[in-house]
């Protein structure tokens, strides 16, 4: 398995409407949003992820 440091130009996104910038790769993950909502429900609010912040 390759370390995440090799994927500096790759974004994992929870929805297809995520903006795409030239020179970047996008990986759409259909279950990402569902998992994030479950996590937010369990911790009782917004979750801060490394390199971004998101809310439920």
Backbone as XML, in Angstrom:
<?xml version="1.0"?>
<chain id="A" units="angstrom">
  <residue number="1" name="UNK">
    <atom name="N" x="0.834" y="-1.170" z="0.000"/>
    <atom name="CA" x="0.000" y="0.000" z="0.000"/>
    <atom name="C" x="0.886" y="1.242" z="0.000"/>
  </residue>
  <residue number="2" name="UNK">
    <atom name="N" x="0.515" y="2.223" z="-0.819"/>
    <atom name="CA" x="1.294" y="3.456" z="-0.895"/>
    <atom name="C" x="0.859" y="4.436" z="0.193"/>
  </residue>
  <residue number="3" name="UNK">
    <atom name="N" x="1.789" y="5.209" z="0.747"/>
    <atom name="CA" x="1.432" y="6.179" z="1.785"/>
    <atom name="C" x="0.622" y="7.337" z="1.209"/>
  </residue>
  <residue number="4" name="UNK">
    <atom name="N" x="-0.212" y="7.945" z="2.037"/>
    <atom name="CA" x="-1.053" y="9.047" z="1.573"/>
    <atom name="C" x="-0.244" y="10.255" z="1.113"/>
  </residue>
  <residue number="5" name="UNK">
    <atom name="N" x="0.996" y="10.365" z="1.540"/>
    <atom name="CA" x="1.841" y="11.489" z="1.119"/>
    <atom name="C" x="2.134" y="11.473" z="-0.381"/>
  </residue>
  <residue number="6" name="UNK">
    <atom name="N" x="1.906" y="10.343" z="-1.041"/>
    <atom name="CA" x="2.110" y="10.250" z="-2.484"/>
    <atom name="C" x="0.908" y="10.759" z="-3.274"/>
  </residue>
  <residue number="7" name="UNK">
    <atom name="N" x="-0.165" y="11.084" z="-2.597"/>
    <atom name="CA" x="-1.395" y="11.498" z="-3.269"/>
    <atom name="C" x="-1.734" y="12.960" z="-2.990"/>
  </residue>
  <residue number="8" name="UNK">
    <atom name="N" x="-0.753" y="13.831" z="-3.046"/>
    <atom name="CA" x="-0.962" y="15.241" z="-2.701"/>
    <atom name="C" x="-1.874" y="15.956" z="-3.695"/>
  </residue>
  <residue number="9" name="UNK">
    <atom name="N" x="-2.015" y="15.449" z="-4.898"/>
    <atom name="CA" x="-2.874" y="16.070" z="-5.899"/>
    <atom name="C" x="-4.197" y="15.331" z="-6.066"/>
  </residue>
  <residue number="10" name="UNK">
    <atom name="N" x="-4.561" y="14.526" z="-5.075"/>
    <atom name="CA" x="-5.790" y="13.744" z="-5.142"/>
    <atom name="C" x="-6.726" y="14.116" z="-4.003"/>
  </residue>
  <residue number="11" name="UNK">
    <atom name="N" x="-7.983" y="14.371" z="-4.340"/>
    <atom name="CA" x="-9.005" y="14.695" z="-3.356"/>
    <atom name="C" x="-10.037" y="13.577" z="-3.328"/>
  </residue>
  <residue number="12" name="UNK">
    <atom name="N" x="-10.452" y="13.162" z="-2.142"/>
    <atom name="CA" x="-11.554" y="12.220" z="-1.994"/>
    <atom name="C" x="-12.770" y="13.059" z="-1.636"/>
  </residue>
  <residue number="13" name="UNK">
    <atom name="N" x="-13.818" y="12.967" z="-2.457"/>
    <atom name="CA" x="-14.976" y="13.837" z="-2.278"/>
    <atom name="C" x="-16.245" y="13.036" z="-2.021"/>
  </residue>
  <residue number="14" name="UNK">
    <atom name="N" x="-17.180" y="13.618" z="-1.238"/>
    <atom name="CA" x="-18.414" y="12.914" z="-0.905"/>
    <atom name="C" x="-19.550" y="13.122" z="-1.900"/>
  </residue>
  <residue number="15" name="UNK">
    <atom name="N" x="-19.359" y="14.010" z="-2.886"/>
    <atom name="CA" x="-20.435" y="14.258" z="-3.848"/>
    <atom name="C" x="-19.860" y="14.562" z="-5.231"/>
  </residue>
  <residue number="16" name="UNK">
    <atom name="N" x="-20.636" y="14.223" z="-6.246"/>
    <atom name="CA" x="-20.176" y="14.409" z="-7.628"/>
    <atom name="C" x="-20.068" y="15.874" z="-8.022"/>
  </residue>
  <residue number="17" name="UNK">
    <atom name="N" x="-20.753" y="16.747" z="-7.327"/>
    <atom name="CA" x="-20.734" y="18.166" z="-7.678"/>
    <atom name="C" x="-19.537" y="18.912" z="-7.099"/>
  </residue>
  <residue number="18" name="UNK">
    <atom name="N" x="-18.603" y="18.216" z="-6.499"/>
    <atom name="CA" x="-17.411" y="18.861" z="-5.939"/>
    <atom name="C" x="-16.628" y="19.561" z="-7.049"/>
  </residue>
  <residue number="19" name="UNK">
    <atom name="N" x="-16.124" y="20.760" z="-6.784"/>
    <atom name="CA" x="-15.373" y="21.488" z="-7.817"/>
    <atom name="C" x="-14.077" y="20.767" z="-8.183"/>
  </residue>
  <residue number="20" name="UNK">
    <atom name="N" x="-13.747" y="20.824" z="-9.440"/>
    <atom name="CA" x="-12.522" y="20.182" z="-9.927"/>
    <atom name="C" x="-11.580" y="21.252" z="-10.440"/>
  </residue>
  <residue number="21" name="UNK">
    <atom name="N" x="-10.344" y="21.177" z="-10.004"/>
    <atom name="CA" x="-9.337" y="22.141" z="-10.443"/>
    <atom name="C" x="-8.326" y="21.451" z="-11.345"/>
  </residue>
  <residue number="22" name="UNK">
    <atom name="N" x="-7.848" y="22.125" z="-12.367"/>
    <atom name="CA" x="-6.830" y="21.536" z="-13.241"/>
    <atom name="C" x="-5.611" y="21.091" z="-12.438"/>
  </residue>
  <residue number="23" name="UNK">
    <atom name="N" x="-5.081" y="19.942" z="-12.786"/>
    <atom name="CA" x="-3.903" y="19.413" z="-12.114"/>
    <atom name="C" x="-4.206" y="18.588" z="-10.875"/>
  </residue>
  <residue number="24" name="UNK">
    <atom name="N" x="-5.475" y="18.475" z="-10.520"/>
    <atom name="CA" x="-5.892" y="17.688" z="-9.354"/>
    <atom name="C" x="-6.686" y="16.477" z="-9.809"/>
  </residue>
  <residue number="25" name="UNK">
    <atom name="N" x="-6.621" y="15.419" z="-9.048"/>
    <atom name="CA" x="-7.421" y="14.218" z="-9.286"/>
    <atom name="C" x="-8.544" y="14.187" z="-8.262"/>
  </residue>
  <residue number="26" name="UNK">
    <atom name="N" x="-9.700" y="13.670" z="-8.672"/>
    <atom name="CA" x="-10.829" y="13.537" z="-7.759"/>
    <atom name="C" x="-11.245" y="12.077" z="-7.712"/>
  </residue>
  <residue number="27" name="UNK">
    <atom name="N" x="-11.427" y="11.578" z="-6.497"/>
    <atom name="CA" x="-11.962" y="10.235" z="-6.292"/>
    <atom name="C" x="-13.298" y="10.423" z="-5.590"/>
  </residue>
  <residue number="28" name="UNK">
    <atom name="N" x="-14.384" y="10.038" z="-6.266"/>
    <atom name="CA" x="-15.718" y="10.139" z="-5.684"/>
    <atom name="C" x="-15.978" y="8.901" z="-4.837"/>
  </residue>
  <residue number="29" name="UNK">
    <atom name="N" x="-16.367" y="9.115" z="-3.602"/>
    <atom name="CA" x="-16.645" y="8.012" z="-2.685"/>
    <atom name="C" x="-18.093" y="8.133" z="-2.219"/>
  </residue>
  <residue number="30" name="UNK">
    <atom name="N" x="-18.959" y="7.299" z="-2.788"/>
    <atom name="CA" x="-20.387" y="7.375" z="-2.506"/>
    <atom name="C" x="-20.713" y="7.144" z="-1.031"/>
  </residue>
  <residue number="31" name="UNK">
    <atom name="N" x="-19.941" y="6.347" z="-0.339"/>
    <atom name="CA" x="-20.236" y="6.050" z="1.063"/>
    <atom name="C" x="-19.585" y="7.031" z="2.035"/>
  </residue>
  <residue number="32" name="UNK">
    <atom name="N" x="-18.770" y="7.949" z="1.527"/>
    <atom name="CA" x="-18.075" y="8.904" z="2.393"/>
    <atom name="C" x="-19.063" y="9.753" z="3.183"/>
  </residue>
  <residue number="33" name="UNK">
    <atom name="N" x="-20.069" y="10.304" z="2.489"/>
    <atom name="CA" x="-21.046" y="11.170" z="3.154"/>
    <atom name="C" x="-21.845" y="10.400" z="4.209"/>
  </residue>
  <residue number="34" name="UNK">
    <atom name="N" x="-22.219" y="9.179" z="3.895"/>
    <atom name="CA" x="-22.961" y="8.365" z="4.848"/>
    <atom name="C" x="-22.107" y="8.091" z="6.096"/>
  </residue>
  <residue number="35" name="UNK">
    <atom name="N" x="-20.847" y="7.764" z="5.901"/>
    <atom name="CA" x="-19.955" y="7.509" z="7.027"/>
    <atom name="C" x="-19.728" y="8.776" z="7.855"/>
  </residue>
  <residue number="36" name="UNK">
    <atom name="N" x="-19.598" y="9.925" z="7.178"/>
    <atom name="CA" x="-19.401" y="11.187" z="7.887"/>
    <atom name="C" x="-20.624" y="11.533" z="8.728"/>
  </residue>
  <residue number="37" name="UNK">
    <atom name="N" x="-21.810" y="11.342" z="8.176"/>
    <atom name="CA" x="-23.024" y="11.612" z="8.950"/>
    <atom name="C" x="-23.109" y="10.717" z="10.180"/>
  </residue>
  <residue number="38" name="UNK">
    <atom name="N" x="-22.771" y="9.453" z="10.029"/>
    <atom name="CA" x="-22.786" y="8.529" z="11.164"/>
    <atom name="C" x="-21.794" y="8.990" z="12.227"/>
  </residue>
  <residue number="39" name="UNK">
    <atom name="N" x="-20.598" y="9.394" z="11.804"/>
    <atom name="CA" x="-19.592" y="9.885" z="12.741"/>
    <atom name="C" x="-20.086" y="11.137" z="13.458"/>
  </residue>
  <residue number="40" name="UNK">
    <atom name="N" x="-20.652" y="12.077" z="12.723"/>
    <atom name="CA" x="-21.166" y="13.314" z="13.328"/>
    <atom name="C" x="-22.267" y="13.007" z="14.345"/>
  </residue>
  <residue number="41" name="UNK">
    <atom name="N" x="-23.149" y="12.067" z="14.004"/>
    <atom name="CA" x="-24.205" y="11.668" z="14.935"/>
    <atom name="C" x="-23.616" y="11.097" z="16.219"/>
  </residue>
  <residue number="42" name="UNK">
    <atom name="N" x="-22.578" y="10.301" z="16.075"/>
    <atom name="CA" x="-21.984" y="9.647" z="17.251"/>
    <atom name="C" x="-21.210" y="10.608" z="18.149"/>
  </residue>
  <residue number="43" name="UNK">
    <atom name="N" x="-20.585" y="11.625" z="17.549"/>
    <atom name="CA" x="-19.833" y="12.576" z="18.377"/>
    <atom name="C" x="-20.682" y="13.783" z="18.759"/>
  </residue>
  <residue number="44" name="UNK">
    <atom name="N" x="-21.873" y="13.897" z="18.165"/>
    <atom name="CA" x="-22.792" y="14.960" z="18.549"/>
    <atom name="C" x="-22.537" y="16.306" z="17.911"/>
  </residue>
  <residue number="45" name="UNK">
    <atom name="N" x="-21.951" y="16.341" z="16.723"/>
    <atom name="CA" x="-21.735" y="17.624" z="16.050"/>
    <atom name="C" x="-20.762" y="17.522" z="14.901"/>
  </residue>
  <residue number="46" name="UNK">
    <atom name="N" x="-20.236" y="18.678" z="14.522"/>
    <atom name="CA" x="-19.307" y="18.762" z="13.394"/>
    <atom name="C" x="-18.008" y="18.028" z="13.682"/>
  </residue>
  <residue number="47" name="UNK">
    <atom name="N" x="-17.357" y="17.595" z="12.627"/>
    <atom name="CA" x="-16.098" y="16.865" z="12.731"/>
    <atom name="C" x="-15.047" y="17.606" z="11.922"/>
  </residue>
  <residue number="48" name="UNK">
    <atom name="N" x="-13.884" y="17.857" z="12.505"/>
    <atom name="CA" x="-12.779" y="18.496" z="11.791"/>
    <atom name="C" x="-11.844" y="17.403" z="11.282"/>
  </residue>
  <residue number="49" name="UNK">
    <atom name="N" x="-11.651" y="17.372" z="9.979"/>
    <atom name="CA" x="-10.756" y="16.407" z="9.369"/>
    <atom name="C" x="-9.445" y="17.076" z="9.028"/>
  </residue>
  <residue number="50" name="UNK">
    <atom name="N" x="-8.395" y="16.313" z="8.941"/>
    <atom name="CA" x="-7.097" y="16.876" z="8.580"/>
    <atom name="C" x="-7.202" y="17.494" z="7.189"/>
  </residue>
  <residue number="51" name="UNK">
    <atom name="N" x="-6.781" y="18.702" z="7.045"/>
    <atom name="CA" x="-6.730" y="19.454" z="5.790"/>
    <atom name="C" x="-8.087" y="20.023" z="5.393"/>
  </residue>
  <residue number="52" name="UNK">
    <atom name="N" x="-9.150" y="19.781" z="6.135"/>
    <atom name="CA" x="-10.436" y="20.395" z="5.819"/>
    <atom name="C" x="-11.345" y="20.324" z="7.034"/>
  </residue>
  <residue number="53" name="UNK">
    <atom name="N" x="-12.398" y="21.102" z="6.998"/>
    <atom name="CA" x="-13.407" y="21.067" z="8.042"/>
    <atom name="C" x="-14.740" y="20.847" z="7.368"/>
  </residue>
  <residue number="54" name="UNK">
    <atom name="N" x="-15.555" y="20.031" z="7.963"/>
    <atom name="CA" x="-16.860" y="19.751" z="7.390"/>
    <atom name="C" x="-17.898" y="19.721" z="8.495"/>
  </residue>
  <residue number="55" name="UNK">
    <atom name="N" x="-19.111" y="19.932" z="8.129"/>
    <atom name="CA" x="-20.187" y="19.864" z="9.119"/>
    <atom name="C" x="-21.279" y="18.946" z="8.607"/>
  </residue>
  <residue number="56" name="UNK">
    <atom name="N" x="-22.103" y="18.504" z="9.515"/>
    <atom name="CA" x="-23.169" y="17.556" z="9.181"/>
    <atom name="C" x="-24.369" y="18.274" z="8.618"/>
  </residue>
</chain>
